[in-house]
């Protein structure tokens, strides 16, 4: 009889060992949830893209990191594209200004710039263009309410800039 009791005990222990892992002591799936918070510092990047043979360049100075300059000439027309990427803190927005930063125009000459809507190849809260301004030495907003976004890069991306030289 002792062997029967021993056999029952061994079968019971083996049965419990097989039963325990399947009875809720282990996970039913292989997933876990971990809280994660990412913090990205605010940043803005601006690029000018030119279509065709027009000579337009921009400069960026490490001494003046907030100053991006686009050089234009009378051949500049409507083939310039303003591309940007922006990351802002919650509740904040960016803006882009334009002005004649060096030199001056002849007395009877004015230079206007028309800023189009974003063409929609990017994503996020792209800014609102002002429309048309007459450039002067005073910085004027050309795009406002820029949130966290990107417009895409290159020609036919972002906002088209059309320059109009008035020379009576």
C-alpha positions as CSV (number, residue, x, y, z in Angstrom):
1,X,0.0,0.0,0.0
2,X,2.9,2.3,0.6
3,X,3.8,2.2,-3.0
4,X,0.2,3.2,-3.9
5,X,0.3,6.2,-1.6
6,X,3.7,7.1,-3.0
7,X,2.4,6.8,-6.6
8,X,-0.7,9.0,-5.7
9,X,1.6,11.6,-4.2
10,X,3.9,11.7,-7.2
11,X,1.0,11.9,-9.6
12,X,-0.5,14.7,-7.5
13,X,2.7,16.7,-7.4
14,X,3.3,16.2,-11.2
15,X,-0.3,17.2,-11.8
16,X,0.1,20.4,-9.7
17,X,3.3,21.3,-11.5
18,X,1.5,21.0,-14.9
19,X,-1.5,22.9,-13.6
20,X,0.2,25.8,-11.9
21,X,1.8,27.4,-15.0
22,X,-1.5,27.4,-16.8
23,X,-3.6,28.7,-14.0
24,X,-2.8,32.4,-14.0
25,X,0.5,32.5,-12.4
26,X,2.1,33.5,-15.7
27,X,1.3,36.2,-18.3
28,X,-1.3,35.5,-20.9
29,X,0.5,37.7,-23.5
30,X,4.0,38.9,-24.0
31,X,3.3,42.6,-23.7
32,X,4.2,45.1,-21.0
33,X,3.3,48.8,-20.6
34,X,6.0,51.3,-19.5
35,X,5.2,55.0,-19.2
36,X,7.5,57.0,-21.5
37,X,7.9,60.8,-21.9
38,X,9.9,62.4,-24.7
39,X,11.0,66.0,-24.6
40,X,12.1,67.7,-27.8
41,X,13.6,71.2,-27.5
42,X,12.1,73.9,-29.7
43,X,13.9,74.4,-33.0
44,X,13.3,76.0,-36.4
45,X,14.9,75.3,-39.8
46,X,14.4,77.5,-42.9
47,X,15.4,76.7,-46.5
48,X,14.9,78.5,-49.8
49,X,14.5,76.3,-52.9
50,X,14.8,77.8,-56.4
51,X,13.3,76.5,-59.6
52,X,15.1,77.3,-62.9
53,X,18.2,79.3,-63.6
54,X,17.7,82.2,-61.2
55,X,20.5,83.0,-58.8
56,X,19.2,83.0,-55.2
57,X,21.3,82.1,-52.3
58,X,20.9,82.3,-48.5
59,X,23.4,82.6,-45.8
60,X,23.4,81.4,-42.2
61,X,25.9,82.8,-39.7
62,X,27.0,80.9,-36.6
63,X,27.5,84.4,-35.1
64,X,23.9,85.3,-35.8
65,X,22.0,81.9,-35.7
66,X,18.6,83.6,-35.8
67,X,19.5,85.4,-39.0
68,X,18.8,83.7,-42.4
69,X,19.3,85.9,-45.5
70,X,18.0,85.4,-49.0
71,X,19.8,87.3,-51.7
72,X,17.5,88.3,-54.6
73,X,18.0,90.3,-57.9
74,X,15.7,91.8,-60.5
75,X,15.6,88.4,-62.3
76,X,14.0,86.7,-59.3
77,X,10.4,86.0,-60.1
78,X,8.0,83.4,-58.8
79,X,10.2,80.3,-58.6
80,X,11.4,80.6,-55.1
81,X,10.0,78.3,-52.4
82,X,10.2,78.8,-48.7
83,X,10.5,75.5,-46.8
84,X,10.6,75.2,-43.0
85,X,10.4,72.8,-40.1
86,X,9.4,73.9,-36.7
87,X,9.0,72.4,-33.2
88,X,7.5,74.7,-30.6
89,X,6.5,74.3,-26.9
90,X,2.8,73.7,-26.2
91,X,0.8,76.9,-26.7
92,X,3.7,78.7,-28.5
93,X,4.0,79.6,-32.2
94,X,6.8,80.8,-34.5
95,X,6.8,83.4,-37.2
96,X,9.0,84.4,-40.2
97,X,9.8,88.0,-41.1
98,X,11.3,89.6,-44.2
99,X,13.2,92.8,-44.7
100,X,15.9,94.4,-46.8
101,X,18.9,93.7,-44.5
102,X,21.7,95.3,-46.4
103,X,21.9,98.0,-49.0
104,X,19.0,100.0,-50.3
105,X,16.8,100.2,-53.4
106,X,16.9,103.2,-55.8
107,X,14.5,106.0,-54.8
108,X,11.7,105.1,-57.3
109,X,12.0,101.3,-57.0
110,X,9.9,99.1,-54.7
111,X,10.1,95.4,-54.1
112,X,7.0,93.5,-53.1
113,X,6.8,89.8,-52.1
114,X,3.6,87.7,-52.3
115,X,3.6,84.7,-50.0
116,X,1.3,81.8,-51.1
117,X,-0.5,79.3,-48.9
118,X,1.5,76.1,-48.0
119,X,1.0,73.7,-50.9
120,X,0.3,70.8,-48.5
121,X,3.1,68.3,-48.9
122,X,4.2,68.5,-45.3
123,X,2.3,67.9,-42.0
124,X,1.4,69.7,-38.8
125,X,0.4,73.2,-38.0
126,X,2.0,75.1,-40.9
127,X,1.8,78.9,-40.7
128,X,-0.6,81.4,-42.1
129,X,0.9,83.6,-44.9
130,X,0.3,87.4,-44.6
131,X,-0.3,87.6,-48.4
132,X,1.7,90.5,-49.9
133,X,4.1,93.0,-48.3
134,X,6.3,95.8,-49.6
135,X,9.8,95.1,-48.4
136,X,11.6,97.7,-46.4
137,X,14.5,97.8,-43.9
138,X,11.9,97.1,-41.1
139,X,11.2,93.4,-40.5
140,X,7.7,92.5,-41.3
141,X,5.8,89.2,-40.7
142,X,5.3,87.1,-43.8
143,X,4.1,83.9,-42.1
144,X,2.6,83.7,-38.6
145,X,1.1,81.1,-36.3
146,X,3.6,78.4,-37.2
147,X,3.2,75.4,-34.8
148,X,5.1,72.1,-34.8
149,X,5.2,71.2,-38.5
150,X,7.3,70.7,-41.6
151,X,6.5,71.8,-45.2
152,X,8.6,69.4,-47.1
153,X,11.9,70.3,-48.8
154,X,12.7,71.6,-52.2
155,X,10.7,73.2,-55.0
156,X,7.0,72.9,-55.1
157,X,7.0,72.4,-51.3
158,X,6.1,74.9,-48.7
159,X,5.2,78.5,-49.6
160,X,5.9,80.0,-53.1
161,X,7.4,83.5,-52.9
162,X,6.7,85.8,-55.8
163,X,8.8,88.9,-56.0
164,X,7.5,92.0,-57.9
165,X,9.9,94.8,-58.8
166,X,8.1,98.1,-59.3
167,X,10.3,100.4,-61.4
168,X,8.2,103.3,-62.8
